[in-house]
Each structure stands twice: as C-alpha cells, then as structure tokens.
Amino acid sequence: MSTDAWDMVPLALVAQVTLGKMVQNSTTELETVEQPYLHAANVRDFGVLDTDHSHRTMWFSPGEVDSLKVKSGDVVVVEGGAVGKSAYVKNDLPGYGFQNSILRVRAKKRVSDGRFIQYSLQSAYDSGEISRQCSSASLAHFPAEKINRFRIPCPSLETQQRIADYLDRETAEIDAAVADLDRYLDLLNAKLDSTGREIFATLSEEWQLIQTKFLVDITTGSGDTQDAKEDGEFPFYVRSDTIQRSDDHEFDCDAVLTSGDGAGVGKIFHLASGKFKAHQRVYVMHNFRRVSPEYFYWMFKSAFPDVIRYGGAKSTVDSVRMPMIANLKLPVPDKSTQEEISGRLASLYEEVDSLIAESTKLRDLLLKRRSVLITEVVTGRKQV
C-alpha cells in the first residue's frame, strides 16, 4: 500500500491541539494551585518523555489544572527551540500541566491513534520537513495554527493501530541495541580513564613529584572564535575536540593544550607540534623541562580531570585558573620510563579509539535505520 491510497490531512482533522500556559512564578487571586509542568527540556530524542529531570513548578488556576492535563495517549510537541520534536505520553501524568513551549496533541477518538501521530511527526522531524515549514528569519516556531495545518498520513484507525503496534516492537529492539552500545561506549571510556590514573598513581609512588610550573611554561592563546577560517593554513585550537583552522599562527613549538572554561574543562586535551593558534581561553603548556611533550600530555590528561572534579572554580560554568595547572604535581621518571609509558598509553588509546569509532558508527547506523523504518511504515511504503 502506498501513500496514494492514504489521504494526507491537516492534523486538526484528526487531533485537538492545545498550547500550554505561560510560566507563572507567583500565586495570584486566580492562580492558586502550584504543580509541576512539562517544558521543552522534558522532550528528549526518539520520542522519549523524561519527567525525571529538569523538574519545574508554577501556578495554575483551577480551570487550567483541568484544561491542561496530560493524559495517556497524548503527544507533546516542542513549539520553539528544538522545533517539532515530539514525545508520546504512555501513562497519565496526574498533577502535571504544560508550559507554552509545549503543544499538546490529543488524538480524536475513533479517528486517530496518538502513537501513529507521534511516529508521523517523528518522521517529519527526522526528515527536516517540520524545520522547512517552520523556517524563519528570526527564531523558528511551530505555533498551534501551523501544526493544525501540518499534514500527516491518515489511513484507517485499524491500520494506524497496526502500524503503531509494529513500530513499538521494532523501535524497542533498536533502542535496546543502542542502549547496549551506549553502555559499551561508557565502559571503553572508563577503561581509558582508569588505566591512565592507575599508571599515574603507580608512578607517583616510585618517582619524584614536581609541580607543573617547574616542568613547562604556561600561557593562553589570544584568538577568538570568530578568527576561525575554514581553509586556514594553521591549526586553531579552541575549547572543543574539533580543531579549527586559522590564517595566522602565534606559536611554533611542541605544546599541550586544554580548555580553560566551558563544557570541555577537564575533558579536552591536545598535543600540538609546529605552528598553531590558540583561543584566548585555552591554556598552552610548552617549553618542556625534564619531561617529553608526549609523556607530559599523557600524565596531565590522566591527573588534571581530578583537579577539576575536586577543586574547580565555579562561575556560571566550570573554569580553570592558572594556579590549578601550575601547582599540579606530576611524577617525573627517567627518560626511558617516560618513553615506555607514553608508548603504552598511546597504543591503548589507539586501540580503544578504534573500538569507539566502530561502535559509534554502528550506533549511527541503527538510529538511521530507526528513522528510515518509521518513515517507510507511516507513509505506507512498507506494508505491515
């Protein structure tokens, strides 16, 4: 059966769409009931509704408590931000309302199935169709009037339910496989972290500990994010794993670099050589004394995350201060031991990085398969 046999109808014909309430942080004469509410952050990838995190409350009137209930079978859709991302509500959420960043789509009885609507919207979101229809010169939105006009396939209710049952089974298997891969990836990353720290701990017992400021010169770059040039001649190290390019350079040396603030603090490390540029909030350690650049890289990468975990400076995000680096003590063995340790860790990271790359590729293929399967089935290209 193809979509030629199914009407493509505006969502308003098969469901009722309701916009949530603007956030009300204080009680008023009318708004006397404080209760939790759904917002955009509760709508996760792959149709998952997460009420365990990002818990928020606001004030509702008794009438809003009744009109903004969230029930089993509803679909919640993000109105702004991750426009069109949606999730199916599997169970009633007693005592919950929803904010105006959320649209509630409630299937009409004996006409449509909420699960089928969710899969149809998921397909449109994954394909970019919702994004195309919501494109804007300013912030994109998926307001009620637009989602009411948005067209989805409309086979018979029996067919919708059969399709939803099939996709529930198939996507559950894919999701379970993805979850297994995620756990495997976590174990691989944990192995890297633990191995480096174990070696660091062993060396610390056997060799002299010397503060970093006596082993390297410590400075920061002078670049800004806007300095990046796609076809630049020189590497440009910013506060992420991704190495940008720059038309000019400010360093010409061997160096170890780490992010000074943002999400990459204690997680992003680079070993550079030759001419390069660095962001103004990236620390550059160079002019190595008594340690090789490679050995310093591995030891610093193993030890510095603990400094962040247990001694990080807090503002709006985690940040690094110069003394946190300068006062860190590292074990300094003889040159041959440094070479042996560096080689061992480099080989381990290369092996595990290869496993991570293969697992990540498989994970991406599974998620692609999930998206394609949903589209094929809800459009009727694949019969079930």
N, C-alpha and C positions, 0 to 999 in steps of 0.2 A: 504494500500500500504506500502511496506517495502523498506528499502534501497537496497534490492536485485534488485529492479526494477529501481533504480536510479544509474547512474554512479557516482563514486567518482573521481573527476577530479582535476588536478592541477589548482590552482587559475589563473595561467597565461592563461589558455584556455578561461576563462570567464570574465577576467578583466585585465586592464592595471595597473601595479604597478609602482609608481614613488617615489623615495627617495627625501626628502626635501634638503634644502640648509644649508651648514654650516654657523653658525652665523657670520655675517659681521657687526662689530660695527662702522665702519667708512666708509665714502664715498671714492670711488676710481674713476679713469678715466672712468671705465666701469660701476661701480655700483653707480648709481646716483639717485635712487628712494628709499626714505625711506618709509616703510609701516609696518603695524603690521604683525605678523606671528603666526601661530599655533605651539605649542610645547607640550611636553608630559603632562604638568600640566593642559592643556585645556581638556584633555580626561578624563572624570570622570567615575564613576561606572555606570553600567547598560546602556551603550551605549549613555551616555549624553555628548554632546559637549558644553563646557562652555567657552564663549568668553567674559563674563562679568568680569572675574577676571584674575589675572596674565597676564596683558596686556604688551606686549613687541614689540619693533620695531627693524628693522635692514635694511641694504641697499641691494637693488636688482638692477641687470641690467635690462634694458627694456625687454630683451628677457626672463629673469627669471620671471619678472612680468607676462608675458603671459603664460609661460610654467608651472608655479607653482600656478595657480589659484585654488581656492577651490569653487566647484560648488555644487548645489543641486543634491543629488543622490550619491555623493562621500562617501567613507568610509575612515576615517583616523585611522591608526593603530600605536600604540607605538612601536618603534623599539628597544629601550633599557630602562631598568628600570622596569616599570610595563609591561613587555614584552607581546605583543599580545593584550593588552587592546584596544578596538576599539570604535568608535562612528560614527553614521550616520549623514551626513550633510543634514539637512532638507531644508535649504534655501541657495541660493548663498551668498558667503561672499566676496562682491566686495572690492578690495583693500587689500586683505589678501594673504599672501604666507604661506609657512610652512617650519619649520626647519628640519634638518636631523635626529632629534629624532622621526620624523613622516614619515610614508609611506602613500601615497595617493593611494587608490584602487578605480579605476573608472570602473564601470560595462560596458561591451561591449554591444552596442545597439543590440536589437533583440536577445540577447543571455542570459543576466542575469539581475537581479534586485538588485540594491545596498542594499536595505533593507534586502533581503534574504541573501546576502553575509554577512552583518553585523550580522544578527541573527546566521548564521552558525559560524562565528568567535567568537561570544559571547558564543555559546555553547562550542566550543573548548577551549576557555579561562577558562570558569567556570569549565569544567571537568578536567582541567590540561593538556590537550593534547598538547596545544601550549607550555606550560612550559616544558613538557617532551622532545619535539622535539628541544627545544632551550637550554637545559641544557648544562652547560659549566663549566670547571674547573675555569675559571675566571668569568667575567661578562657575563650574558646571553644576547643575542641579537636575533632579528628577522629580519635579513637583507633581502633586496629585493630578492636575489636569493633563500632564504629559503622560504619566503612567496609565491613566484611564484610557488614553488614546493608543497606547502601545499595543501592537498586535501580536498575539500568540496563536499557535495552532489550537483548533478546537474540535477534536474527534468526539465521539460519543463518550458519555460518562463511564460506561463499562470499559471502553478502550483506554481512557485515561487511567483508570484504576489498575488495569492490567499492566500498562506501561510503568506506572509508579511502583507496582509490586516488583516488577522485573529489575528496574533501576535500583530500587532499595537493596536487592540481593547483590547485584553486580557491583555497585559502588561500595557496598560494605566490604566485599572481598578486596577490592582495590585499596580502600582506605586502611584495611588491616595490614596489607603488604607494605604500604607507605609507612605506617606506624612502626612496623618491624625494621624497616630501613632507617628510620629516624633514630630508633634505639641503637642500632648498629653504628650509625654515624657518631652518636654520643659516646659509645664505648671506644671507638677509634680515637676521637679527640681526647678522651680521658686518658687513654694509654699514652698519648704523646705528652700530655701534661705531667702525668705521674712519673714517666721514665726520666724526663728532664729533671724533675725535682728530686728523684731518688739519687741520680748521679750527683746533683748539686749537694745534697746532704752528705753523701759519702765523701766527696772531695773536701767538704768543709771540715770534716773530722781529721783529715790527713794532711791538709796543706794550709799555709798561712792565708788568713782572710785580710783583704786590703780594700779600703774604700774606693769606690769608683772614681772619685775625683783625683786619685793618685794614679789611675790607670789610663785615663782618657781626658781630653778637653771636651767640655760640654757647652753647647751653644744652641741657638734655634735658627731656623731659616728666616727669610724676610719676605717670602712670597705670599700672595693671597690667592684664593680660589679662582678669581677672575683672570689670573695670569696664565691659566692653562690654555694651551694651544694644541688642537687635535693633531697637527702634523709637526709639532715642535721637534727640534733636534735632540733635546736633552731630557732625561727622566726628571719628573717633577713629583716629589713625594709629598702627599697631602695626608689628611687624617683618616685614611681608609686603606684597605688592602690594595685597592686599584691605584696603579701608578700612572699619573697623568704625564703630559709632555709639555715642554716649555721651549721658547725660542732662545732663552739665555740660561746661563748657569751661574752659581755663586760658590760652589765647592768643586774641588778637584782632588779627591782623596778617597781612601777607604773609610767607611763610616757605618755606624749602626744608628738607626733612626727609630723613634717611637712617637706615637701620638701624644700630644700634651693635653688635649681635652676632647670632649665628645664621646660618642659610643665606642670609639676604638681604644680608649685608655686601658692600658694593661693587656691589650689584645693584639695590637698592630705593631709589628716589628719588621724592619727591613735591613738587609745587608747590602750596602751600596759600594760601588767602586768606580773611580773616574769622575767625570764631570756631571754634576746634577744640581737641581734646585730643590729647596725645601720650603714648605709652608711655614708661616711665622709662628704657628702653634705646634710645630713638630720639633722635637729635640734631636740634635745631631751630636753624636759622640764620635770623636775622631782623634788623630794623633795618639795612637795606641802605644802604651809603655808596659813592658813585661808580659803582655798578652797579645796573641794574634787577633786580628779582626774577627775571624771565624769563631774562635773559642769564646771571645767576649760576647759575640752575638748569641751563642747558644746558652751561655751561663746567665746573661742578662735576661734573655727571654724566659728562662726557667725560674728565675728568682723574682723579677720585678712584679709579676701579677700579684704575689703575696703582699707586696708593699701597697699596692692599690687596694686590695681587699681589706687590709687591716690598718692602713694609715692614709687613705685617700683624703685629699682636701675636697670639701663639698661646697658647691655653689648651686647653680641650677642643674649642673651635670658634674660627673666626676672629672677632676682635673689634676694635673701634675705640677708640682712646684720643684724648682731646681734642686733644693736640698734632698728631696726624696730620691733623686737619682744620685747626687753627689755622695751621699752618706751610705748608700747601699754597699754592703761588704760582699765581695766575691772571692772564692778560693782561687789561688794562683799557683798551680803546679808547674813543673818544668815544661819546656817546650815540647818534648816528645809526648808527654801525657796530654798536653793540650791538643796536639795533632790527633792522637788516638781518640780522645773524647769527641772532638769535632767531627771526625770521620764517622764514628759510631752513630752519633745523633743525626748527622746528615743522611746516612743510609736509612736509618729508621724513619725519618720524616719523609724521605722519598718513597719508601715502601708504603707507608700509611697514607700519604697524599694520593698515591696511585689508587689505593683501595677506596679512599673517599671520593675521588673523581669518578670511579666506576659506579659506586653506589649512588652518587648524586645523579649521574646520567640515567641510571635505571629508575630512580625516583621520578625524574622529569618525564621519562617515557610513560610511566604508569599514570601520572597526572594528565599527560596529554591524551592517553588512551581513555581516561575517565571523561574528559571533556568531549572528545570525539564521540564516544559511546552515547552520552546524553543527547548530543545534537542529532545523531543518526536516528535515535529511537523516538524522541519527541517530535521530529519532523516527519516520521513515517518512512524514512529511507531504509531503516532496518525494521523488519517485522518481528514482533514478539508474541 
